[in-house]
């Protein structure tokens, strides 16, 4: 996934996407251990996508908290 695609998603959609990517990473790791992984680069791509998604969740949560914080007004 590209960063603009990730930015367009809501926090709930990001969390759902994160769960799906975690499951995919688990399956890829399992395939790698069994020697059945056809595309080893996919592991790196999925790990980086998970990192992007988690970063965006953190940023959006912080922005949401800052906008509702009465101390900032």
PDB file of N, CA, C and O in Angstrom:
ATOM      1  N   UNK A   1       0.836  -1.182   0.000  1.00  0.00           N
ATOM      2  CA  UNK A   1       0.000   0.000   0.000  1.00  0.00           C
ATOM      3  C   UNK A   1       0.874   1.237   0.000  1.00  0.00           C
ATOM      4  O   UNK A   1       1.935   1.276   0.624  1.00  0.00           O
ATOM      5  N   UNK A   2       0.417   2.217  -0.695  1.00  0.00           N
ATOM      6  CA  UNK A   2       1.117   3.487  -0.734  1.00  0.00           C
ATOM      7  C   UNK A   2       0.609   4.376   0.400  1.00  0.00           C
ATOM      8  O   UNK A   2      -0.506   4.204   0.891  1.00  0.00           O
ATOM      9  N   UNK A   3       1.437   5.316   0.800  1.00  0.00           N
ATOM     10  CA  UNK A   3       1.099   6.197   1.916  1.00  0.00           C
ATOM     11  C   UNK A   3      -0.187   6.990   1.679  1.00  0.00           C
ATOM     12  O   UNK A   3      -0.997   7.092   2.600  1.00  0.00           O
ATOM     13  N   UNK A   4      -0.415   7.560   0.481  1.00  0.00           N
ATOM     14  CA  UNK A   4      -1.690   8.281   0.293  1.00  0.00           C
ATOM     15  C   UNK A   4      -2.921   7.391   0.473  1.00  0.00           C
ATOM     16  O   UNK A   4      -3.956   7.849   0.958  1.00  0.00           O
ATOM     17  N   UNK A   5      -2.808   6.127   0.085  1.00  0.00           N
ATOM     18  CA  UNK A   5      -3.931   5.209   0.281  1.00  0.00           C
ATOM     19  C   UNK A   5      -4.187   4.990   1.767  1.00  0.00           C
ATOM     20  O   UNK A   5      -5.336   4.900   2.199  1.00  0.00           O
ATOM     21  N   UNK A   6      -3.119   4.906   2.541  1.00  0.00           N
ATOM     22  CA  UNK A   6      -3.244   4.688   3.981  1.00  0.00           C
ATOM     23  C   UNK A   6      -3.814   5.924   4.661  1.00  0.00           C
ATOM     24  O   UNK A   6      -4.638   5.807   5.568  1.00  0.00           O
ATOM     25  N   UNK A   7      -3.386   7.102   4.234  1.00  0.00           N
ATOM     26  CA  UNK A   7      -3.873   8.345   4.832  1.00  0.00           C
ATOM     27  C   UNK A   7      -5.367   8.539   4.614  1.00  0.00           C
ATOM     28  O   UNK A   7      -6.035   9.186   5.421  1.00  0.00           O
ATOM     29  N   UNK A   8      -5.887   7.990   3.541  1.00  0.00           N
ATOM     30  CA  UNK A   8      -7.301   8.175   3.213  1.00  0.00           C
ATOM     31  C   UNK A   8      -8.226   7.325   4.080  1.00  0.00           C
ATOM     32  O   UNK A   8      -9.430   7.577   4.123  1.00  0.00           O
ATOM     33  N   UNK A   9      -7.692   6.337   4.761  1.00  0.00           N
ATOM     34  CA  UNK A   9      -8.515   5.436   5.565  1.00  0.00           C
ATOM     35  C   UNK A   9      -8.795   6.015   6.953  1.00  0.00           C
ATOM     36  O   UNK A   9      -8.017   6.812   7.477  1.00  0.00           O
ATOM     37  N   UNK A  10      -9.915   5.603   7.532  1.00  0.00           N
ATOM     38  CA  UNK A  10     -10.249   6.017   8.896  1.00  0.00           C
ATOM     39  C   UNK A  10      -9.473   5.152   9.881  1.00  0.00           C
ATOM     40  O   UNK A  10      -8.841   4.169   9.493  1.00  0.00           O
ATOM     41  N   UNK A  11      -9.524   5.521  11.152  1.00  0.00           N
ATOM     42  CA  UNK A  11      -8.813   4.763  12.181  1.00  0.00           C
ATOM     43  C   UNK A  11      -9.347   3.334  12.261  1.00  0.00           C
ATOM     44  O   UNK A  11      -8.573   2.386  12.389  1.00  0.00           O
ATOM     45  N   UNK A  12     -10.664   3.180  12.187  1.00  0.00           N
ATOM     46  CA  UNK A  12     -11.259   1.837  12.244  1.00  0.00           C
ATOM     47  C   UNK A  12     -10.826   0.999  11.050  1.00  0.00           C
ATOM     48  O   UNK A  12     -10.495  -0.176  11.205  1.00  0.00           O
ATOM     49  N   UNK A  13     -10.826   1.592   9.858  1.00  0.00           N
ATOM     50  CA  UNK A  13     -10.387   0.863   8.663  1.00  0.00           C
ATOM     51  C   UNK A  13      -8.913   0.491   8.759  1.00  0.00           C
ATOM     52  O   UNK A  13      -8.508  -0.582   8.310  1.00  0.00           O
ATOM     53  N   UNK A  14      -8.112   1.378   9.344  1.00  0.00           N
ATOM     54  CA  UNK A  14      -6.691   1.089   9.520  1.00  0.00           C
ATOM     55  C   UNK A  14      -6.487  -0.089  10.469  1.00  0.00           C
ATOM     56  O   UNK A  14      -5.630  -0.940  10.232  1.00  0.00           O
ATOM     57  N   UNK A  15      -7.268  -0.135  11.535  1.00  0.00           N
ATOM     58  CA  UNK A  15      -7.154  -1.239  12.487  1.00  0.00           C
ATOM     59  C   UNK A  15      -7.549  -2.563  11.830  1.00  0.00           C
ATOM     60  O   UNK A  15      -6.914  -3.591  12.068  1.00  0.00           O
ATOM     61  N   UNK A  16      -8.587  -2.536  11.012  1.00  0.00           N
ATOM     62  CA  UNK A  16      -8.994  -3.742  10.301  1.00  0.00           C
ATOM     63  C   UNK A  16      -7.914  -4.182   9.309  1.00  0.00           C
ATOM     64  O   UNK A  16      -7.611  -5.369   9.187  1.00  0.00           O
ATOM     65  N   UNK A  17      -7.347  -3.216   8.615  1.00  0.00           N
ATOM     66  CA  UNK A  17      -6.277  -3.506   7.655  1.00  0.00           C
ATOM     67  C   UNK A  17      -5.060  -4.070   8.379  1.00  0.00           C
ATOM     68  O   UNK A  17      -4.392  -4.972   7.872  1.00  0.00           O
ATOM     69  N   UNK A  18      -4.773  -3.538   9.567  1.00  0.00           N
ATOM     70  CA  UNK A  18      -3.650  -4.017  10.363  1.00  0.00           C
ATOM     71  C   UNK A  18      -3.839  -5.487  10.743  1.00  0.00           C
ATOM     72  O   UNK A  18      -2.900  -6.278  10.655  1.00  0.00           O
ATOM     73  N   UNK A  19      -5.043  -5.848  11.161  1.00  0.00           N
ATOM     74  CA  UNK A  19      -5.329  -7.243  11.501  1.00  0.00           C
ATOM     75  C   UNK A  19      -5.127  -8.155  10.291  1.00  0.00           C
ATOM     76  O   UNK A  19      -4.551  -9.236  10.412  1.00  0.00           O
ATOM     77  N   UNK A  20      -5.597  -7.720   9.137  1.00  0.00           N
ATOM     78  CA  UNK A  20      -5.463  -8.526   7.921  1.00  0.00           C
ATOM     79  C   UNK A  20      -3.990  -8.685   7.539  1.00  0.00           C
ATOM     80  O   UNK A  20      -3.563  -9.763   7.126  1.00  0.00           O
ATOM     81  N   UNK A  21      -3.222  -7.610   7.677  1.00  0.00           N
ATOM     82  CA  UNK A  21      -1.798  -7.660   7.322  1.00  0.00           C
ATOM     83  C   UNK A  21      -1.033  -8.528   8.314  1.00  0.00           C
ATOM     84  O   UNK A  21      -0.113  -9.244   7.920  1.00  0.00           O
ATOM     85  N   UNK A  22      -1.395  -8.477   9.589  1.00  0.00           N
ATOM     86  CA  UNK A  22      -0.753  -9.341  10.586  1.00  0.00           C
ATOM     87  C   UNK A  22      -0.992 -10.815  10.256  1.00  0.00           C
ATOM     88  O   UNK A  22      -0.090 -11.644  10.378  1.00  0.00           O
ATOM     89  N   UNK A  23      -2.209 -11.125   9.841  1.00  0.00           N
ATOM     90  CA  UNK A  23      -2.535 -12.498   9.468  1.00  0.00           C
ATOM     91  C   UNK A  23      -1.740 -12.926   8.232  1.00  0.00           C
ATOM     92  O   UNK A  23      -1.233 -14.046   8.164  1.00  0.00           O
ATOM     93  N   UNK A  24      -1.640 -12.022   7.261  1.00  0.00           N
ATOM     94  CA  UNK A  24      -0.861 -12.325   6.059  1.00  0.00           C
ATOM     95  C   UNK A  24       0.613 -12.549   6.402  1.00  0.00           C
ATOM     96  O   UNK A  24       1.247 -13.459   5.868  1.00  0.00           O
ATOM     97  N   UNK A  25       1.152 -11.716   7.294  1.00  0.00           N
ATOM     98  CA  UNK A  25       2.541 -11.869   7.704  1.00  0.00           C
ATOM     99  C   UNK A  25       2.753 -13.218   8.392  1.00  0.00           C
ATOM    100  O   UNK A  25       3.757 -13.889   8.151  1.00  0.00           O
ATOM    101  N   UNK A  26       1.815 -13.611   9.243  1.00  0.00           N
ATOM    102  CA  UNK A  26       1.904 -14.909   9.895  1.00  0.00           C
ATOM    103  C   UNK A  26       1.961 -16.029   8.857  1.00  0.00           C
ATOM    104  O   UNK A  26       2.795 -16.930   8.947  1.00  0.00           O
ATOM    105  N   UNK A  27       1.067 -15.960   7.876  1.00  0.00           N
ATOM    106  CA  UNK A  27       1.035 -16.990   6.831  1.00  0.00           C
ATOM    107  C   UNK A  27       2.318 -17.004   6.011  1.00  0.00           C
ATOM    108  O   UNK A  27       2.821 -18.071   5.660  1.00  0.00           O
ATOM    109  N   UNK A  28       2.849 -15.823   5.704  1.00  0.00           N
ATOM    110  CA  UNK A  28       4.098 -15.748   4.945  1.00  0.00           C
ATOM    111  C   UNK A  28       5.259 -16.333   5.735  1.00  0.00           C
ATOM    112  O   UNK A  28       6.100 -17.038   5.175  1.00  0.00           O
ATOM    113  N   UNK A  29       5.310 -16.047   7.026  1.00  0.00           N
ATOM    114  CA  UNK A  29       6.377 -16.602   7.866  1.00  0.00           C
ATOM    115  C   UNK A  29       6.266 -18.126   7.937  1.00  0.00           C
ATOM    116  O   UNK A  29       7.270 -18.837   7.906  1.00  0.00           O
ATOM    117  N   UNK A  30       5.047 -18.604   8.032  1.00  0.00           N
ATOM    118  CA  UNK A  30       4.828 -20.044   8.076  1.00  0.00           C
ATOM    119  C   UNK A  30       5.298 -20.686   6.765  1.00  0.00           C
ATOM    120  O   UNK A  30       5.974 -21.715   6.781  1.00  0.00           O
ATOM    121  N   UNK A  31       4.943 -20.082   5.646  1.00  0.00           N
ATOM    122  CA  UNK A  31       5.374 -20.592   4.343  1.00  0.00           C
ATOM    123  C   UNK A  31       6.897 -20.565   4.213  1.00  0.00           C
ATOM    124  O   UNK A  31       7.494 -21.482   3.649  1.00  0.00           O
ATOM    125  N   UNK A  32       7.513 -19.517   4.734  1.00  0.00           N
ATOM    126  CA  UNK A  32       8.970 -19.405   4.661  1.00  0.00           C
ATOM    127  C   UNK A  32       9.639 -20.529   5.435  1.00  0.00           C
ATOM    128  O   UNK A  32      10.628 -21.101   4.975  1.00  0.00           O
ATOM    129  N   UNK A  33       9.107 -20.846   6.602  1.00  0.00           N
ATOM    130  CA  UNK A  33       9.678 -21.915   7.416  1.00  0.00           C
ATOM    131  C   UNK A  33       9.490 -23.286   6.765  1.00  0.00           C
ATOM    132  O   UNK A  33      10.316 -24.183   6.932  1.00  0.00           O
ATOM    133  N   UNK A  34       8.409 -23.431   6.035  1.00  0.00           N
ATOM    134  CA  UNK A  34       8.140 -24.699   5.368  1.00  0.00           C
ATOM    135  C   UNK A  34       8.856 -24.802   4.024  1.00  0.00           C
ATOM    136  O   UNK A  34       8.837 -25.857   3.390  1.00  0.00           O
ATOM    137  N   UNK A  35       9.485 -23.713   3.591  1.00  0.00           N
ATOM    138  CA  UNK A  35      10.188 -23.708   2.310  1.00  0.00           C
ATOM    139  C   UNK A  35       9.266 -23.574   1.117  1.00  0.00           C
ATOM    140  O   UNK A  35       9.637 -23.938   0.002  1.00  0.00           O
ATOM    141  N   UNK A  36       8.071 -23.057   1.337  1.00  0.00           N
ATOM    142  CA  UNK A  36       7.078 -22.942   0.264  1.00  0.00           C
ATOM    143  C   UNK A  36       6.844 -21.505  -0.182  1.00  0.00           C
ATOM    144  O   UNK A  36       5.937 -21.245  -0.974  1.00  0.00           O
ATOM    145  N   UNK A  37       7.636 -20.582   0.307  1.00  0.00           N
ATOM    146  CA  UNK A  37       7.427 -19.169  -0.018  1.00  0.00           C
ATOM    147  C   UNK A  37       7.902 -18.895  -1.441  1.00  0.00           C
ATOM    148  O   UNK A  37       9.074 -19.099  -1.759  1.00  0.00           O
ATOM    149  N   UNK A  38       6.993 -18.434  -2.293  1.00  0.00           N
ATOM    150  CA  UNK A  38       7.337 -18.199  -3.690  1.00  0.00           C
ATOM    151  C   UNK A  38       7.954 -16.819  -3.914  1.00  0.00           C
ATOM    152  O   UNK A  38       8.743 -16.637  -4.841  1.00  0.00           O
ATOM    153  N   UNK A  39       7.596 -15.837  -3.061  1.00  0.00           N
ATOM    154  CA  UNK A  39       8.099 -14.480  -3.232  1.00  0.00           C
ATOM    155  C   UNK A  39       8.605 -13.965  -1.886  1.00  0.00           C
ATOM    156  O   UNK A  39       7.823 -13.409  -1.115  1.00  0.00           O
ATOM    157  N   UNK A  40       9.896 -14.136  -1.586  1.00  0.00           N
ATOM    158  CA  UNK A  40      10.421 -13.734  -0.279  1.00  0.00           C
ATOM    159  C   UNK A  40      10.402 -12.221  -0.041  1.00  0.00           C
ATOM    160  O   UNK A  40      10.444 -11.778   1.107  1.00  0.00           O
ATOM    161  N   UNK A  41      10.341 -11.443  -1.088  1.00  0.00           N
ATOM    162  CA  UNK A  41      10.300  -9.987  -0.931  1.00  0.00           C
ATOM    163  C   UNK A  41       8.978  -9.546  -0.312  1.00  0.00           C
ATOM    164  O   UNK A  41       8.899  -8.486   0.310  1.00  0.00           O
ATOM    165  N   UNK A  42       7.951 -10.355  -0.482  1.00  0.00           N
ATOM    166  CA  UNK A  42       6.629 -10.028   0.058  1.00  0.00           C
ATOM    167  C   UNK A  42       6.664  -9.873   1.579  1.00  0.00           C
ATOM    168  O   UNK A  42       5.914  -9.071   2.135  1.00  0.00           O
ATOM    169  N   UNK A  43       7.532 -10.639   2.256  1.00  0.00           N
ATOM    170  CA  UNK A  43       7.684 -10.503   3.711  1.00  0.00           C
ATOM    171  C   UNK A  43       8.069  -9.074   4.081  1.00  0.00           C
ATOM    172  O   UNK A  43       7.466  -8.472   4.970  1.00  0.00           O
ATOM    173  N   UNK A  44       9.061  -8.542   3.407  1.00  0.00           N
ATOM    174  CA  UNK A  44       9.534  -7.194   3.702  1.00  0.00           C
ATOM    175  C   UNK A  44       8.460  -6.159   3.394  1.00  0.00           C
ATOM    176  O   UNK A  44       8.273  -5.209   4.154  1.00  0.00           O
ATOM    177  N   UNK A  45       7.756  -6.342   2.283  1.00  0.00           N
ATOM    178  CA  UNK A  45       6.713  -5.401   1.888  1.00  0.00           C
ATOM    179  C   UNK A  45       5.592  -5.377   2.928  1.00  0.00           C
ATOM    180  O   UNK A  45       5.113  -4.307   3.305  1.00  0.00           O
ATOM    181  N   UNK A  46       5.181  -6.546   3.384  1.00  0.00           N
ATOM    182  CA  UNK A  46       4.092  -6.628   4.364  1.00  0.00           C
ATOM    183  C   UNK A  46       4.528  -6.011   5.690  1.00  0.00           C
ATOM    184  O   UNK A  46       3.754  -5.284   6.314  1.00  0.00           O
ATOM    185  N   UNK A  47       5.761  -6.291   6.132  1.00  0.00           N
ATOM    186  CA  UNK A  47       6.253  -5.710   7.389  1.00  0.00           C
ATOM    187  C   UNK A  47       6.267  -4.182   7.313  1.00  0.00           C
ATOM    188  O   UNK A  47       5.887  -3.506   8.269  1.00  0.00           O
ATOM    189  N   UNK A  48       6.697  -3.654   6.200  1.00  0.00           N
ATOM    190  CA  UNK A  48       6.738  -2.188   6.049  1.00  0.00           C
ATOM    191  C   UNK A  48       5.339  -1.591   5.969  1.00  0.00           C
ATOM    192  O   UNK A  48       5.100  -0.506   6.499  1.00  0.00           O
ATOM    193  N   UNK A  49       4.418  -2.282   5.317  1.00  0.00           N
ATOM    194  CA  UNK A  49       3.041  -1.805   5.271  1.00  0.00           C
ATOM    195  C   UNK A  49       2.425  -1.773   6.666  1.00  0.00           C
ATOM    196  O   UNK A  49       1.703  -0.838   7.012  1.00  0.00           O
ATOM    197  N   UNK A  50       2.714  -2.798   7.464  1.00  0.00           N
ATOM    198  CA  UNK A  50       2.218  -2.827   8.843  1.00  0.00           C
ATOM    199  C   UNK A  50       2.778  -1.632   9.621  1.00  0.00           C
ATOM    200  O   UNK A  50       2.055  -0.992  10.384  1.00  0.00           O
ATOM    201  N   UNK A  51       4.047  -1.339   9.428  1.00  0.00           N
ATOM    202  CA  UNK A  51       4.657  -0.198  10.115  1.00  0.00           C
ATOM    203  C   UNK A  51       3.999   1.107   9.687  1.00  0.00           C
ATOM    204  O   UNK A  51       3.743   1.977  10.519  1.00  0.00           O
ATOM    205  N   UNK A  52       3.727   1.246   8.398  1.00  0.00           N
ATOM    206  CA  UNK A  52       3.057   2.461   7.910  1.00  0.00           C
ATOM    207  C   UNK A  52       1.666   2.595   8.523  1.00  0.00           C
ATOM    208  O   UNK A  52       1.267   3.681   8.944  1.00  0.00           O
ATOM    209  N   UNK A  53       0.944   1.499   8.569  1.00  0.00           N
ATOM    210  CA  UNK A  53      -0.413   1.520   9.116  1.00  0.00           C
ATOM    211  C   UNK A  53      -0.387   1.882  10.597  1.00  0.00           C
ATOM    212  O   UNK A  53      -1.183   2.707  11.046  1.00  0.00           O
ATOM    213  N   UNK A  54       0.516   1.274  11.358  1.00  0.00           N
ATOM    214  CA  UNK A  54       0.607   1.571  12.791  1.00  0.00           C
ATOM    215  C   UNK A  54       1.006   3.029  13.028  1.00  0.00           C
ATOM    216  O   UNK A  54       0.504   3.668  13.952  1.00  0.00           O
ATOM    217  N   UNK A  55       1.896   3.547  12.206  1.00  0.00           N
ATOM    218  CA  UNK A  55       2.299   4.948  12.332  1.00  0.00           C
ATOM    219  C   UNK A  55       1.116   5.873  12.070  1.00  0.00           C
ATOM    220  O   UNK A  55       0.914   6.852  12.789  1.00  0.00           O
ATOM    221  N   UNK A  56       0.338   5.559  11.040  1.00  0.00           N
ATOM    222  CA  UNK A  56      -0.811   6.391  10.713  1.00  0.00           C
ATOM    223  C   UNK A  56      -1.880   6.311  11.799  1.00  0.00           C
ATOM    224  O   UNK A  56      -2.528   7.316  12.092  1.00  0.00           O
ATOM    225  N   UNK A  57      -2.076   5.150  12.396  1.00  0.00           N
ATOM    226  CA  UNK A  57      -3.033   5.021  13.503  1.00  0.00           C
ATOM    227  C   UNK A  57      -2.596   5.915  14.661  1.00  0.00           C
ATOM    228  O   UNK A  57      -3.416   6.619  15.251  1.00  0.00           O
ATOM    229  N   UNK A  58      -1.310   5.886  14.982  1.00  0.00           N
ATOM    230  CA  UNK A  58      -0.785   6.710  16.075  1.00  0.00           C
ATOM    231  C   UNK A  58      -0.962   8.191  15.780  1.00  0.00           C
ATOM    232  O   UNK A  58      -1.386   8.954  16.647  1.00  0.00           O
ATOM    233  N   UNK A  59      -0.641   8.598  14.559  1.00  0.00           N
ATOM    234  CA  UNK A  59      -0.756  10.011  14.191  1.00  0.00           C
ATOM    235  C   UNK A  59      -2.206  10.481  14.230  1.00  0.00           C
ATOM    236  O   UNK A  59      -2.503  11.553  14.755  1.00  0.00           O
ATOM    237  N   UNK A  60      -3.107   9.674  13.672  1.00  0.00           N
ATOM    238  CA  UNK A  60      -4.509  10.085  13.645  1.00  0.00           C
ATOM    239  C   UNK A  60      -5.115  10.098  15.045  1.00  0.00           C
ATOM    240  O   UNK A  60      -5.932  10.964  15.358  1.00  0.00           O
ATOM    241  N   UNK A  61      -4.722   9.146  15.886  1.00  0.00           N
ATOM    242  CA  UNK A  61      -5.216   9.115  17.260  1.00  0.00           C
ATOM    243  C   UNK A  61      -4.717  10.334  18.030  1.00  0.00           C
ATOM    244  O   UNK A  61      -5.476  10.941  18.786  1.00  0.00           O
ATOM    245  N   UNK A  62      -3.453  10.694  17.845  1.00  0.00           N
ATOM    246  CA  UNK A  62      -2.895  11.864  18.524  1.00  0.00           C
ATOM    247  C   UNK A  62      -3.568  13.148  18.038  1.00  0.00           C
ATOM    248  O   UNK A  62      -3.853  14.041  18.836  1.00  0.00           O
ATOM    249  N   UNK A  63      -3.816  13.240  16.752  1.00  0.00           N
ATOM    250  CA  UNK A  63      -4.470  14.427  16.203  1.00  0.00           C
ATOM    251  C   UNK A  63      -5.901  14.538  16.712  1.00  0.00           C
ATOM    252  O   UNK A  63      -6.383  15.631  17.010  1.00  0.00           O
ATOM    253  N   UNK A  64      -6.563  13.414  16.808  1.00  0.00           N
ATOM    254  CA  UNK A  64      -7.932  13.398  17.312  1.00  0.00           C
ATOM    255  C   UNK A  64      -7.971  13.791  18.788  1.00  0.00           C
ATOM    256  O   UNK A  64      -8.855  14.535  19.213  1.00  0.00           O
ATOM    257  N   UNK A  65      -7.029  13.299  19.551  1.00  0.00           N
ATOM    258  CA  UNK A  65      -6.962  13.640  20.976  1.00  0.00           C
ATOM    259  C   UNK A  65      -6.632  15.119  21.173  1.00  0.00           C
ATOM    260  O   UNK A  65      -7.166  15.768  22.072  1.00  0.00           O
ATOM    261  N   UNK A  66      -5.754  15.639  20.332  1.00  0.00           N
ATOM    262  CA  UNK A  66      -5.364  17.052  20.447  1.00  0.00           C
ATOM    263  C   UNK A  66      -6.533  17.970  20.088  1.00  0.00           C
ATOM    264  O   UNK A  66      -6.687  19.039  20.678  1.00  0.00           O
ATOM    265  N   UNK A  67      -7.349  17.559  19.130  1.00  0.00           N
ATOM    266  CA  UNK A  67      -8.464  18.411  18.719  1.00  0.00           C
ATOM    267  C   UNK A  67      -9.588  18.407  19.750  1.00  0.00           C
ATOM    268  O   UNK A  67     -10.371  19.356  19.807  1.00  0.00           O
ATOM    269  N   UNK A  68      -9.681  17.366  20.558  1.00  0.00           N
ATOM    270  CA  UNK A  68     -10.741  17.302  21.574  1.00  0.00           C
ATOM    271  C   UNK A  68     -10.248  17.706  22.959  1.00  0.00           C
ATOM    272  O   UNK A  68     -11.045  17.784  23.894  1.00  0.00           O
ATOM    273  N   UNK A  69      -8.956  17.963  23.107  1.00  0.00           N
ATOM    274  CA  UNK A  69      -8.372  18.309  24.404  1.00  0.00           C
ATOM    275  C   UNK A  69      -8.753  19.747  24.765  1.00  0.00           C
ATOM    276  O   UNK A  69      -8.445  20.655  23.994  1.00  0.00           O
ATOM    277  N   UNK A  70      -9.405  19.993  25.895  1.00  0.00           N
ATOM    278  CA  UNK A  70      -9.807  21.339  26.267  1.00  0.00           C
ATOM    279  C   UNK A  70      -8.627  22.227  26.632  1.00  0.00           C
ATOM    280  O   UNK A  70      -8.777  23.449  26.636  1.00  0.00           O
ATOM    281  N   UNK A  71      -7.487  21.682  26.933  1.00  0.00           N
ATOM    282  CA  UNK A  71      -6.310  22.483  27.281  1.00  0.00           C
ATOM    283  C   UNK A  71      -5.784  23.270  26.088  1.00  0.00           C
ATOM    284  O   UNK A  71      -5.154  24.312  26.266  1.00  0.00           O
ATOM    285  N   UNK A  72      -6.032  22.786  24.877  1.00  0.00           N
ATOM    286  CA  UNK A  72      -5.527  23.447  23.674  1.00  0.00           C
ATOM    287  C   UNK A  72      -6.369  24.631  23.246  1.00  0.00           C
ATOM    288  O   UNK A  72      -5.966  25.384  22.360  1.00  0.00           O
ATOM    289  N   UNK A  73      -7.529  24.812  23.856  1.00  0.00           N
ATOM    290  CA  UNK A  73      -8.412  25.891  23.419  1.00  0.00           C
ATOM    291  C   UNK A  73      -8.250  27.129  24.236  1.00  0.00           C
ATOM    292  O   UNK A  73      -8.928  28.126  23.987  1.00  0.00           O
TER     293      UNK A  73
END
